[in-house]
Amino acid sequence: MNYRSLSELRPLRLDTVAALCGLVIALALFPLRFLASQVYLDTVPILLGTACVLYLLSLYQGEDARAAPTLPSSATMALPAVVLAGLAALVTLTVIQGSRTPLFFGAASVVGTLLIAQIVFARDEEFHPGLLLLQIVLFAVVFRFTALYVTPGYVGIDIWTHTELVNAILEERSLGAISDDKHYAAPFYHLLVASSALLYDVPIRLAVYLSVGVVMPLSVLLVYATTNLLVSQRWAVLAAAFYALASHVSMWGIHLIPTSLGLLFFLAMLYALIRVMRIEYTVRDFSLLVLFSVAVILTHQVSTFIMLVLLLAAFVAQLVFVVGPLGLTRLDTSVFRAKKPVNLVGLVVFNFGLTIFVWSLTPYRQDSFLATVLSFFTQTLEDSAGFLNIASGSSDGGAEAEAASTAPSTLLDQVVPYVDALGFLLLLGATFVGCLYVVHRRRAEQSVFTLLLASAFMLVFVLGFPMFGIHNFIPNRWFAFLFAPMAVLGVIGIRTLSGNVTTAVAVSVLLLFALVFPGAMILAPESNIDNPVFSDHHEQLAYDESELAAAESIAEMTGSPSGSEIRPDQRLYTDHPYQTLFSRTGAYPSTTTATVPDDGAADHEYAVYRAAQSSTAVYFSDENGEGRIERISEERLCQPDQATVYTNGEVTMCTPSPASG
């Protein structure tokens, strides 16, 4: 056969070349597993290679592919009622048990599987997107609000700081109450919660739930709307389900801080961005895009940076199609794209300029926010950056879990990190396939290239920079944002495999996502920070009544002295994360993580012991200053010669004994 151009030869087609290059990259990355021990180094090369092989198979098996099996009509009609009954059972189970237990998470995984099964196996004539979206939103509401309902205080660490800022605004009735804080220039979250507290006449805790908490489960509809601009309703609903189940997305629906609200505006901005690329947009459409981008800037700094990465990806995608370095602009428009690339230069310049201006005026650690973060980044490059310097920092502010890397000692210790990452890895594999599909010359356009480049850039910040010891960008905050373009590209990848490979392979892929993905995401630690499933490996970021009462009583007993009033020898020591409750609420500002030597006892004059230190995963520092999980007895923190000045049976505060003085 004579080919008129190289592009007609399938092995040299753009998507085929990309798949072959992916295989080469996977083989090149595979030896890294022998140089460092890290879950993503062990799995991502294998995942990338598998995705490339499956995509290549889909190219050559397309003629042999058959329709995947579907559910019987009776099952399709009954499953919505079963899902609703399952959600009711989850609520009942939570109320009876008083917390979200492993039984709750197991039942939630089953409900999630039933949801995914309806989407991927229902017949076209029995597929009802409205009913499925209702189930997805209800699942998101139940899964998140059950955690909020059974938690006496708040879930998470940073939330305590933000509610203190909201309280200051309410007391002074002015934003000037937080003028020395970095959120002074990004106050939308705090003003929203304060306004809700005044409008509804409710406490701050309830105001957080009625404002930010209510809208977070609804944000999955923005993912549906974005995906539906590119693919049919079935796959758009599947993207919404994936996003609703995603672990980090669930976390920001429980740990309700400015990141949560920033994520909501980011999703709205992503929808507006893809919309203007797919339709003949009006001034109103572009105005919404500008409005949502400004809302992100005025809500959260990390969310702003992530949004700028998305805009950069959109701008690069524009250059690809305008300059045409890959020859994309020379193709037949009838099979390539319906409209010219959208000019985003003005939007990019405006948002970068506004961000730099706002950050230059934002106070942060005796300097501007911009100057401080640049200083931190420079210091990291000089002091700790290095290839495969994985353990040089934590992935999130105050999260000592990442710094506490100890050698696995049991089978469970070795398995848990892979269980934690399994849901992300499954979606990442589907995303790789979706990326290969959209780089086909006749399918490529600015919108999908924006998603592809955004995912690639964000993965560099999430997985790439931490390999070099660079954690300044707080990669743990990026996952929920990254899941949005991954969900869109992931369902494109699953659609590609389900329609272009043999029935056996297609059913295997669909069953894998239906049976494994929901449980993997729900068992991931971010989905259950209120009561971890693997309590020996992940700290609980919620406190019971006795622990909250102890912090309040100690604050009253000591008078909540400011940091300047406390001598170094009067610093209070306890475990992480309990120490953050004292410092962030102002109960005892000078509180830090206790140092407990191996097989020894702490030597602190002022310490707080709680029963959880003997039964669950909490963090202490060792004699070298490294954080680690350690279960201790009360005697290892409070010495026998110390005086007990407070106890409620669960929490004890010990101080120097007057007799010893």
Disulfide bonds with the S-S distance in Angstrom:
Cys638-Cys654 2.10
